[in-house]
Amino acid sequence: MVNFADAESLVEAVRSGGIDVGVGPLHASSWRERKHRIGSLALGMAVARGSSPTAPVPAGNLGAQDWVTCPSNAPVLTALRKSIGDTRTDDPSAANLNAAISYVDAGLGATLVPSGYALPASLDLVTINPPPSVDVYAFALRSTDAVTFNRIAGQITEHHHTSP
């Protein structure tokens, strides 16, 4: 088992054959290989400590929020902004989620992160109501043995649905 700092690195490790099966957020429409949806992951808003709005923040109140985007949260952030009528597209863009968090720490805006993400002490995690979410998949290359992949994906799904 290997942990990756961001979804992009995980997907690239599977794509390059560095690991057999990835488990995490996946922009499913761009993945043409094996995949099995496990569930979804709620996202929260990482903001600089002291600037935190009272949680949970109604999504409709986020229209004036400045955002930092990265490849792993851009599709969800775009959908969230569209749903509240925010059409701005001039956000700072980071290479990955860790870089986006650094931008937030520097005061450039907020970013979306998984609700259980370990943030630096200088940042707060604020819940959004309703919470935006991403689908989580087990995914692998087609060359991965189908029986093995289906067994692993099934075990992960069963564990995900029975965990507290």
Sequence and secondary structure as in RCSB ss.txt:
>XXXX:A:sequence
MVNFADAESLVEAVRSGGIDVGVGPLHASSWRERKHRIGSLALGMAVARGSSPTAPVPAGNLGAQDWVTCPSNAP
VLTALRKSIGDTRTDDPSAANLNAAISYVDAGLGATLVPSGYALPASLDLVTINPPPSVDVYAFALRSTDAVTFN
RIAGQITEHHHTSP
>XXXX:A:secstr
    SSHHHHHHHHHTTSSS EEEE  GGG  SEEEEEEEEEEEEEEETT    SSEEGGGGTT  B B TTTHH
HHHHHHHHTT       B SSHHHHHHHHHTTS BEEEETT    TTEEEE EES  EEEEEEEE TTS HHHHH
HHHHHHHHHHHH  
